[in-house]
Amino acid sequence: MKKILISALIFFAALSSKAQMNPVTWTFTAKKVADKTFEIQMKATMQPHWHLYSQTQPADAIAIPTTFTINANPLFKKDGKIKEIGKMEIFKDAELGVSANQYSNTVTFVQRVKIKANVKTNYSGNVEFQTCDDKKCLPPKTVNFSVAIK
């Protein structure tokens, strides 16, 4: 009886760890580039064989684009849109007739902000993204973040 119970526990523990798989890790930093101007760098690192989708997708894409939601903050102003730095790949599936803009290994999303005074504040929000490998896609995931600007 004990062997059956232990086997069942090991099985469910393995199943649980697989269900919580997350092939993408995120790091968030702020870098001062000029007086009162910062670059917020949001870097995604993917495990081998996994892909993260670009913010912009072709019309025929079925991929869920990476989306950033930034909390309002009266102490800074966004300077332009979030840019992507990395080697974009264009995935095409001729059989399904779809394509997608994606990244492998790493991609850094960069938002430039200008603070209104010499104060400490935070750039915060969340990123929603989807990852796929060559066989499957995981459901979209949301990660909250907060980056100190000082």
Wavefront OBJ file of the C-alpha trace (Angstrom):
o trace
v 0.000 0.000 0.000
v 2.838 2.397 0.873
v 4.510 1.755 -2.509
v 1.291 2.600 -4.357
v 0.849 5.805 -2.351
v 4.465 6.880 -2.912
v 4.208 6.093 -6.638
v 1.008 8.123 -6.897
v 2.619 11.082 -5.092
v 5.646 11.017 -7.386
v 3.393 10.804 -10.451
v 1.277 13.786 -9.373
v 4.344 15.809 -8.393
v 5.846 15.234 -11.848
v 2.534 16.113 -13.497
v 2.275 19.283 -11.402
v 5.803 20.441 -12.257
v 5.135 19.901 -15.980
v 1.886 21.887 -15.760
v 3.788 24.815 -14.246
v 6.440 24.822 -16.987
v 7.475 28.295 -18.018
v 10.021 28.379 -20.855
v 10.461 32.186 -20.621
v 12.146 34.181 -17.873
v 11.899 37.962 -17.669
v 14.256 40.606 -16.260
v 13.318 44.267 -15.909
v 15.855 47.094 -15.500
v 16.103 50.884 -15.882
v 19.152 52.522 -17.434
v 19.802 56.274 -17.329
v 20.699 57.481 -20.845
v 20.540 61.266 -20.379
v 19.422 63.862 -17.840
v 15.915 62.803 -16.700
v 15.767 60.186 -19.489
v 15.763 56.447 -18.892
v 15.439 53.306 -20.958
v 13.320 50.608 -19.393
v 14.628 47.259 -20.596
v 12.315 44.252 -20.413
v 14.301 41.202 -21.458
v 12.778 37.816 -22.241
v 15.049 34.767 -22.270
v 13.604 31.632 -23.843
v 14.669 28.047 -23.261
v 16.007 26.212 -26.333
v 13.397 25.444 -29.025
v 10.843 27.915 -27.572
v 9.636 31.125 -29.217
v 8.081 34.357 -28.004
v 5.922 36.395 -30.345
v 6.536 39.967 -31.451
v 4.209 42.842 -30.541
v 3.295 43.115 -34.219
v 1.978 40.220 -36.261
v 1.050 39.749 -39.921
v -2.632 39.756 -40.856
v -2.667 35.962 -41.306
v -1.051 35.237 -37.909
v -2.706 33.044 -35.344
v -0.102 33.882 -32.688
v -0.992 36.023 -29.701
v 1.304 39.078 -29.789
v 3.302 40.165 -26.751
v 1.425 43.046 -25.116
v 2.597 45.475 -22.439
v 0.166 47.328 -20.181
v 1.885 50.188 -18.358
v 0.360 51.719 -15.226
v -0.273 55.456 -15.385
v 2.331 57.526 -13.552
v 2.217 61.344 -13.470
v 5.978 61.521 -12.769
v 7.110 60.375 -16.213
v 6.141 60.560 -19.863
v 6.692 57.728 -22.357
v 8.963 58.788 -25.209
v 7.782 56.768 -28.212
v 6.589 53.189 -28.414
v 8.158 50.056 -26.975
v 10.879 48.872 -29.374
v 12.080 45.307 -29.879
v 15.793 44.505 -29.945
v 16.640 41.013 -31.131
v 16.744 38.800 -34.183
v 13.170 38.539 -35.429
v 12.296 35.327 -37.218
v 9.399 34.950 -39.619
v 7.686 31.609 -39.107
v 5.621 30.324 -42.041
v 3.389 27.284 -42.038
v 2.573 26.562 -45.682
v 0.185 23.757 -44.746
v -2.000 26.029 -42.593
v -1.297 29.186 -44.610
v -0.267 31.240 -41.567
v 2.829 33.089 -40.444
v 4.123 34.751 -37.281
v 6.839 37.166 -36.187
v 8.762 35.528 -33.353
v 11.996 35.522 -31.364
v 14.170 32.678 -30.103
v 16.802 32.789 -27.337
v 16.390 36.434 -26.232
v 14.601 39.644 -27.080
v 14.703 42.949 -25.231
v 11.746 45.315 -25.287
v 12.831 48.916 -24.644
v 10.677 51.871 -23.587
v 12.266 55.298 -23.243
v 10.759 57.536 -20.529
v 11.406 61.092 -19.414
v 10.852 61.893 -15.767
v 9.361 65.300 -14.972
v 11.647 66.062 -12.026
v 14.625 64.528 -10.254
v 12.531 62.100 -8.210
v 12.475 58.377 -7.583
v 9.523 56.570 -9.121
v 8.533 53.241 -10.656
v 7.694 52.019 -14.133
v 5.190 49.248 -13.537
v 2.618 47.165 -15.319
v 2.387 43.731 -16.852
v 3.322 41.817 -19.962
v 1.059 39.240 -21.574
v 2.752 36.770 -23.893
v 2.450 33.362 -25.506
v 5.200 30.851 -26.134
v 5.345 27.924 -28.515
v 7.827 25.276 -29.517
v 7.737 23.187 -32.694
v 4.981 20.946 -31.319
v 2.746 22.950 -29.008
v 1.779 26.359 -27.691
v 1.212 27.218 -24.065
v -1.737 29.370 -22.986
v -1.001 33.096 -22.719
v 0.667 34.137 -19.478
v 0.768 37.478 -17.670
v 3.767 38.671 -15.637
v 3.577 41.766 -13.406
v 6.644 43.972 -13.024
v 7.865 47.126 -11.324
v 11.159 48.837 -12.166
v 12.676 51.510 -9.926
v 13.663 54.706 -11.766
v 16.204 56.705 -9.801
l 1 2 3 4 5 6 7 8 9 10 11 12 13 14 15 16 17 18 19 20 21 22 23 24 25 26 27 28 29 30 31 32 33 34 35 36 37 38 39 40 41 42 43 44 45 46 47 48 49 50 51 52 53 54 55 56 57 58 59 60 61 62 63 64 65 66 67 68 69 70 71 72 73 74 75 76 77 78 79 80 81 82 83 84 85 86 87 88 89 90 91 92 93 94 95 96 97 98 99 100 101 102 103 104 105 106 107 108 109 110 111 112 113 114 115 116 117 118 119 120 121 122 123 124 125 126 127 128 129 130 131 132 133 134 135 136 137 138 139 140 141 142 143 144 145 146 147 148 149 150
